[in-house]
Amino acid sequence: CTMTCMKSDIRNRAAAKHLIERYFRQLTDGCGNGACTNEFCASCCDFRPLDNNAAAAKALELFKINAKLCNPNPSKKDSDSSANENSLLDSKMSDRENFSDVHHLTENTVCTLLSSCEEEGDYSALVRVIGRVFSNAESLMKSFRKDEHNATENLDSTDVDKQSEETSEAMGASSAAAGEGASNMSDPCEVTVDICAVRRVYDRLLTIDQVEAALVNAIIYLTPNMELDLEYLDVYDTNPDYLNIFIIVMENSNLHSPEYLEVALPQFCKAMSKLPVAALARLSRVWSKYDLPHIRRMMETFQQLITFTVVSNEYDGENLVNDDETVVAATQCLKVVFYASIQAGDVNVEHNDDDEDDSESDELTLHEMLGEEQLYKKGPRVDPLEKELGVRPLDSIKPLIPFEDFINESLNEVVEMDKDFTFFKVNAETKFSFQTCPFILNVVTKNQGLYYDNRIRMYSERRLTALYSMVQGQQPNPYLKLKVRRDHIIDDALVRLEMISMENPSDLKKQLFVEFEGEQGVDEGGVSKEFFQLVLEEIFNPDIGMFTYDDETKLFWFNSSSLENEAQYTLVGLVLGLAIYNNCILDVHFPMVVYRKLLGKKGTYLDLSDSHPALFQSLKELLEYTGNVETDMMLTFQISHTDLFGSPVLHDLKEDGEQIPVTKENRQEFVDLYTDYILNTSVERQFKAFKKGFQMVTKESPLKYLFRPEEVEMLICGSRKLDFEALEKTTDYDGGYSKDSQIIKDFWETIHSFGEEQKRLFLQFTTGTDRAPVGGLGKLKMIIAKNGSDTDRLPTSHTCFNALLLPEYSSKEKLKERLLKAITYAKGFGML
């Protein structure tokens, strides 16, 4: 039965190729009938001639739609089609008997050919063989096999019975290779191609210009057939060694050069994007075993193609980059290299937090009743390639190539995120969205996608509120309204948000609207920002004891012995989620492990380096100690730490830990248990409540899918990079000031002369945080307003509006002295 299926598959594939070749000949030579009326035939009087590349692509298209085929003119067709096909492979076909039977390549064969050609000073024979093998999938797939690496190759040995060889190829190749492939699949990184031999061959071939041209033309001829094989004939499932073709071609170190970028590489990427997920995963695993220069070269090749294509075209609302097949295919190929880089670096696929509830309700929602479930559904949780590989970007401790190198800025400049968001949420089956490859997008672009998602949800909740109010006859409330007293801000916010989360948690998806009791301010963003600032200032007050503060790192951590109830921590998580949802930057200082834990990872030993640096250094010294650990250090599996009141607390990492000494053999276990206790177990109650609050707002958003932990931190806290030149260009002026005012010129000269710490103090004084928003200080929109004439008063600020009130001082020196005093001693004066 298996052999019958294989024979049937071979016949189907041969028939398909034969049909495509007929379409190709019909498009290039015609049928020979001068009165032909077939619009897809070159003999038709209305037919517009095509070049060979366009004809190859059109032939594939005609095959797919089963277009009309003419009956060829028998008097000339055979000779013409043969001449045409040979001209695509060889520009000068003059047979030499000793090379004509080379049907696949080995390193030894190439060396023999090179030696012969160098002796004669003529590379035409080599060019023909390279063109013939590299333009044929079967030949290339069989080339450079490991089992032939040590075999002594002789060109004279090729006078084997030709009929026997052809029978072997037709009947045995598929089954034999499938058998080999099946054995290879036991080790996903094992392939039958000798990669080192391929590299050595390329090193010699790419120095010869004629060979380079032959390689380009061969790939152009090869790739349409590969695309057809993969899309319609499932060749990889039949023969896993089909992957060899992609491995061999990608070893060409000149793929990024202009000769390939025009046609050959785009067609190759389209063919590669047709590989099934299992094949792409295997290819990624194979590449992950390469060293850095080779993986980086492949990454740069695909990036070069994307950039070249983007800058060579013009895109707008009608002509979207999402519809550019070359850019889309190259991005999908780049994804394979991206995951190879992750696997080749430091990865931790364990230590996952499994307490998340991703179950979906069977209850019919109002969105589903209105037929809008597509727009408001959750984003795709798992990328198919990621699922096949069993590794996520979140699992990466340090990739081989930095994540930033995979971002393509040229692409980010032309992608229309409003359209891309629609494709991501609604048309995922038919349209490509770059949000399915978030590694290529910078955090500013991804933030736009998140912004659209948040605004759509806010709009959705308004509509639902209006609908419910009509049905129930109640006054509509389209906003998440919080009315709080300044002197009881925590209690009021906690009670109100707790009620909302219990009664109608979907209200948290509404736009936030804050009102301070007894005040007239209308919340257009500024009042909400002040609310966030005041809540965080009180919650992170060391006197409350919810968080501990490290003077060395200037970071907060959860207090494991806090007396506060879980609702307080839930409130902190809610505030962080609401800040992201309402696009507000917060002055929060957490170590990176907090954001990793929010996205689903547990804290590990390496996370201690920024959260608990002193402990990290001690444990590192323990692991590296070369002496007698047990007698010299006298440690046991019982540890001690201080509680809220400074009293020592003992904890056994294992049962009867006090009786178990730490030795050289068990010290790694001690470090792992110690780390797990500090970062996970001891703060489990507090962090679980904190994460619950955060997920109340963000669970249905694509946040976890699009952003890495360091990017989530940037969304919440802003960027550490400060570009005051960009801030100067976007600042507005009020009250009589302009950019040409002398006081303003003196002001910016003063700011630019400040050191890094002074600049951060100024930013903290003016905006309430020492970070830049996502996209940099140019996105801040600061206002400098005149606040009277020359005076001894200090400058003041409205942090909720990013406004600096600056008196018109009489001299630059006085301006600098007053400004420095204001930003240095701002703490304790109260926020305006």
C-alpha positions, -999 to 999 in steps of 0.1 A, spaced: 0 0 0 28 24 9 47 17 -23 15 22 -43 9 56 -27 45 66 -34 42 56 -70 9 76 -73 26 106 -57 55 104 -81 31 102 -111 10 132 -98 41 153 -93 54 144 -128 21 152 -144 19 186 -126 54 195 -137 46 184 -173 15 206 -174 34 236 -160 61 231 -187 34 230 -213 19 263 -200 54 278 -200 61 268 -236 26 280 -246 34 314 -231 69 317 -246 67 299 -280 30 296 -287 12 267 -302 22 275 -338 -14 282 -349 -15 317 -365 -52 319 -360 -51 310 -322 -76 328 -300 -63 316 -266 -54 348 -247 -28 327 -228 -9 316 -259 20 335 -275 6 326 -310 -26 347 -303 -25 381 -320 -35 399 -288 -9 383 -266 17 406 -250 51 389 -249 65 379 -215 101 374 -204 111 340 -190 107 349 -154 73 364 -159 63 334 -180 74 309 -153 53 327 -127 23 330 -151 26 293 -159 23 284 -123 -8 306 -120 -24 291 -151 -18 256 -137 -36 266 -104 -67 278 -123 -66 249 -148 -65 274 -177 -69 264 -214 -41 246 -231 -36 247 -269 -26 217 -289 10 223 -300 22 223 -336 40 189 -338 62 200 -367 83 224 -346 72 221 -310 96 194 -297 127 210 -310 116 245 -300 106 235 -264 139 216 -260 159 245 -272 140 269 -249 144 248 -218 181 242 -225 186 280 -230 173 287 -195 198 263 -180 228 269 -202 235 299 -224 259 278 -245 250 242 -247 280 223 -261 281 188 -246 313 174 -233 308 137 -226 329 135 -195 306 160 -176 272 153 -191 263 125 -166 269 145 -134 234 145 -119 243 157 -84 273 173 -68 298 162 -41 328 182 -29 351 159 -48 332 163 -80 333 201 -78 371 200 -71 377 177 -100 356 200 -123 375 231 -110 409 215 -116 399 205 -152 385 240 -159 415 258 -144 439 237 -166 420 246 -197 413 282 -187 376 277 -195 348 275 -168 320 268 -192 317 231 -183 316 240 -146 290 266 -152 268 241 -171 270 215 -143 263 241 -116 234 254 -136 220 220 -142 222 207 -106 211 239 -88 181 244 -111 168 209 -104 152 201 -70 159 163 -72 196 169 -81 202 195 -55 185 175 -28 209 146 -34 240 168 -35 267 171 -8 254 141 11 273 131 43 275 94 32 294 105 1 319 127 19 347 102 21 339 84 -11 364 88 -39 345 103 -68 357 97 -104 340 113 -133 348 82 -153 327 62 -129 295 78 -142 292 55 -172 267 34 -153 237 20 -171 216 51 -177 183 33 -177 190 17 -144 199 51 -129 167 67 -141 146 38 -128 163 42 -94 156 79 -93 119 75 -103 110 45 -81 136 44 -53 144 80 -46 112 89 -29 110 58 -7 148 57 1 149 93 10 118 92 30 134 63 50 165 84 55 144 114 65 124 93 90 156 82 106 169 118 107 137 130 123 147 112 155 173 140 159 156 172 147 190 188 142 204 160 120 203 163 82 219 143 54 236 172 38 273 178 47 271 215 56 309 219 61 315 205 26 289 230 11 307 259 27 340 248 14 325 245 -21 309 279 -20 343 294 -8 358 283 -41 328 288 -64 319 323 -54 353 337 -66 343 329 -102 320 355 -118 305 331 -144 295 306 -116 278 334 -97 256 342 -127 248 305 -131 237 303 -95 214 333 -98 198 319 -129 195 284 -115 176 297 -84 153 317 -105 145 286 -125 143 263 -95 121 282 -71 87 283 -90 88 245 -92 97 243 -55 68 266 -46 44 243 -66 58 212 -50 54 225 -15 20 241 -20 2 213 -39 23 181 -37 33 180 0 69 170 -10 83 175 25 60 150 40 70 125 14 107 133 15 120 152 45 154 156 27 137 182 6 149 205 34 185 200 21 177 224 -8 170 253 16 201 245 37 224 244 7 210 276 -9 212 296 23 249 287 27 255 311 -3 272 341 14 264 363 -15 226 361 -13 224 397 0 241 411 -31 221 430 -57 222 401 -82 200 380 -60 178 407 -44 159 415 -76 144 382 -84 162 351 -71 160 357 -34 124 370 -34 113 338 -52 134 317 -29 117 333 2 83 327 -13 91 290 -17 106 287 18 75 303 33 54 274 18 73 249 40 50 232 66 55 243 102 73 210 111 99 217 83 104 253 94 109 242 130 134 216 119 152 242 98 153 265 128 168 238 150 194 230 124 204 267 121 205 270 159 236 248 159 255 272 136 279 297 151 272 334 154 286 346 121 265 322 100 233 329 118 239 366 117 246 364 79 213 347 73 195 373 95 211 401 76 203 385 42 165 385 50 167 420 66 185 433 35 158 420 12 131 435 34 148 469 34 157 468 -3 121 460 -12 106 486 11 128 515 0 123 505 -37 85 509 -35 60 534 -23 33 523 1 1 541 12 -34 534 24 -43 517 -9 -10 499 -16 -1 483 18 32 468 26 11 438 40 3 430 4 39 429 -8 46 392 -12 84 397 -10 83 416 23 58 391 38 78 360 27 111 375 39 96 383 72 83 348 76 118 335 67 134 359 92 111 343 119 129 310 114 163 327 121 148 346 150 139 313 168 172 298 158 189 327 176 168 321 207 176 284 207 213 291 201 215 314 231 207 309 268 172 295 272 151 284 301 120 266 290 112 256 326 101 277 356 68 286 340 40 300 362 10 277 355 -16 294 376 -32 313 347 -67 305 337 -70 307 300 -103 288 298 -130 305 278 -167 306 288 -193 287 268 -218 315 275 -229 334 244 -216 370 247 -233 401 234 -205 406 209 -212 372 195 -250 380 193 -241 412 174 -218 393 151 -187 412 163 -168 384 181 -139 386 156 -131 422 165 -131 416 202 -116 382 204 -84 375 222 -52 378 201 -35 346 190 -20 332 221 7 309 205 26 312 173 24 279 154 62 278 149 67 287 186 44 259 196 62 234 173 96 243 187 84 245 223 103 277 230 91 313 234 109 347 233 99 349 270 121 318 276 152 335 263 177 346 289 201 359 263 196 352 225 226 347 203 217 378 183 202 407 203 164 411 199 170 447 187 189 435 156 157 418 143 138 451 142 135 466 107 132 504 110 124 508 73 94 485 76 83 502 108 81 535 89 57 523 63 34 498 81 -1 511 86 -9 499 121 -46 507 119 -49 484 89 -24 459 103 -44 457 136 -76 448 116 -57 420 98 -44 408 131 -78 406 148 -103 400 120 -87 389 87 -59 366 100 -69 338 77 -66 359 45 -44 388 53 -9 389 67 -3 410 98 32 420 110 19 416 146 22 379 140 59 385 137 63 411 165 101 407 167 104 428 135 84 458 150 99 483 174 81 491 207 66 523 193 49 505 165 37 477 187 24 503 212 3 517 183 -12 483 178 -19 480 216 -34 515 215 -59 505 188 -68 474 207 -74 494 239 -94 521 221 -116 494 203 -123 478 236 -132 512 252 -155 519 223 -170 485 226 -178 490 263 -194 524 256 -217 508 230 -226 479 253 -233 504 282 -256 524 259 -274 493 248 -279 480 284 -291 514 295 -317 515 268 -329 480 277 -329 487 315 -340 523 313 -309 536 332 -286 565 327 -256 554 305 -222 555 321 -196 552 293 -165 558 315 -147 541 344 -154 569 369 -134 572 401 -144 599 426 -118 601 454 -107 623 483 -71 634 483 -65 626 519 -82 591 516 -71 583 480 -60 547 487 -92 538 506 -115 554 481 -98 539 451 -96 505 467 -132 504 476 -144 517 442 -122 494 421 -129 464 442 -167 469 438 -163 473 400 -141 442 397 -167 421 416 -199 435 401 -189 443 365 -152 437 357 -158 447 320 -161 483 333 -123 483 338 -121 483 300 -137 517 299 -117 549 296 -106 562 330 -122 594 343 -110 606 377 -126 633 399 -111 647 431 -139 655 455 -145 692 460 -124 702 429 -135 715 396 -109 699 373 -122 680 342 -102 649 334 -87 652 300 -57 630 310 -40 653 335 -62 644 364 -58 607 358 -20 611 356 -21 630 390 -43 602 405 -17 576 394 11 596 408 -6 601 442 -17 565 446 18 552 438 35 577 461 14 565 490 16 528 482 54 528 478 59 548 510 83 526 531 63 534 562 33 514 549 55 484 545 40 468 514 73 470 495 110 471 506 134 496 490 170 489 481 192 520 484 218 505 462 196 495 432 169 521 439 143 494 433 113 481 452 105 445 460 75 428 476 77 427 514 72 390 523 61 399 559 38 427 550 7 430 572 -14 446 544 -42 425 529 -42 411 494 -66 438 481 -39 464 485 -16 445 462 -45 439 438 -49 476 436 -12 481 427 -16 456 398 -48 473 387 -31 507 386 -3 493 364 -28 477 341 -49 508 339 -18 529 332 -10 507 301 -47 507 291 -50 545 294 -15 552 279 0 568 310 36 566 322 41 558 358 70 565 382 75 528 392 108 511 400 106 473 399 134 449 389 129 431 356 119 399 372 86 414 382 77 419 345 89 384 336 67 370 364 37 391 351 41 374 317 43 339 331 78 331 342 90 323 377 120 340 392 154 322 388 189 326 401 200 350 373 171 373 381 187 380 415 214 400 398 192 431 396 166 424 423 189 412 451 225 420 439 242 413 472 226 379 476 233 371 439 270 378 445 271 356 476 255 327 458 277 332 428 308 329 451 294 298 466 289 281 432 324 291 421 342 282 454 370 257 448 377 249 485 358 226 509 323 241 508 310 221 539 339 229 563 348 264 551 313 279 547 294 259 573 260 264 556 229 244 560 196 242 541 181 265 567 182 303 559 175 334 579 159 367 569 144 397 587 107 404 590 89 438 589 101 447 624 137 437 618 135 404 637 152 373 623 130 346 607 143 311 601 131 290 571 140 254 561 145 251 524 141 213 528 126 193 556 150 193 586 171 218 566 191 227 597 205 192 597 215 191 560 249 207 553 256 225 520 283 206 501 300 208 467 276 182 455 243 198 466 252 235 464 234 240 431 202 226 447 207 250 476 210 280 453 179 270 433 158 265 465 171 297 480 163 316 448 129 301 445 121 310 481 132 346 478 116 354 444 86 331 444 75 312 475 80 339 501 60 365 482 35 342 465 5 357 483 14 393 476 25 387 440 -6 365 431 -29 394 442 -7 419 423 -9 398 391 -46 393 395 -51 430 395 -29 435 365 -47 408 345 -81 422 353 -73 449 328 -48 433 304 -58 396 302 -77 399 269 -52 423 253 -24 411 230 1 425 255 16 391 264 18 381 227 34 413 214 58 425 241 88 411 259 93 419 297 117 448 290 91 463 266 63 459 292 85 479 316 89 506 290 51 507 284 46 513 321 76 533 332 89 548 299 124 547 284 156 554 302 171 571 270 167 609 272 170 630 240 165 666 251 172 678 216 139 661 205 121 675 235 132 710 226 118 706 191 84 696 203 79 719 233 51 744 231 52 779 247 25 800 264 19 832 282 40 854 259 70 831 254 82 817 221 112 797 209 129 830 200 125 845 235 159 852 252 148 835 284 138 804 264 172 803 245 190 806 279 167 779 294 176 753 267 213 762 268 212 756 306 193 723 302 217 709 276 246 718 299 232 697 327 246 663 335 226 631 332 214 631 368 204 668 367 184 661 335 166 633 352 158 655 382 144 682 358 122 656 340 110 643 374 102 678 385 83 687 353 65 655 344 64 634 376 88 607 362 125 606 352 117 584 321 108 593 285 75 580 271 75 552 245 90 568 214 113 592 233 110 627 247 98 639 213 64 624 222 61 643 255 46 676 244 60 698 273 46 733 278 67 762 291 45 791 303 55 826 315 49 830 352 56 867 358 85 890 354 119 888 371 115 875 407 133 854 433 105 828 432 115 793 420 101 778 389 70 756 395 53 728 375 20 711 368 32 675 364 -2 663 353 0 686 322 38 684 317 38 722 322 68 743 335 59 777 349 90 798 344 94 834 356 113 857 332 146 859 351 169 888 344 200 867 336 211 833 325 230 828 357 200 835 379 178 812 357 203 783 362 206 789 400 168 791 405 161 761 383 187 739 400 173 747 434 138 739 423 146 705 408 170 695 436 147 703 465 114 695 449 107 665 472 84 674 501 71 706 486 40 688 473 29 684 437 10 712 420 
